[in-house]
């Protein structure tokens, strides 16, 4: 089986542009399988190895936010570049 070499950088840029235009950050956390279907549609690449390679490149570059579920799996969210970074803290005030 002869695999055609792909340029992961160029394919990743295509995916990012498409997801930004579709505002994929509004989808929230979804499974890898959903992002896989989107990447196949965008790039027209059928090889699961190459799709996974593109996806992992996007995870490493922090384009997808990774969250562990209750089980042994992960959910991913497309990074929203316009989202405000909010820290949540709990403050306890006691009056004497």
Buried (B, 14 or more C-beta within 10 A) or exposed (E): EEEEEBEBEEBBEBBBEBBBEEEBBEBEBBEBEEBBEBBBEBBEBEBEEBBEBBBEBBBEEEBBBEEEEEEEEBBBBBBEEEEEEEEEEEEEEEEE
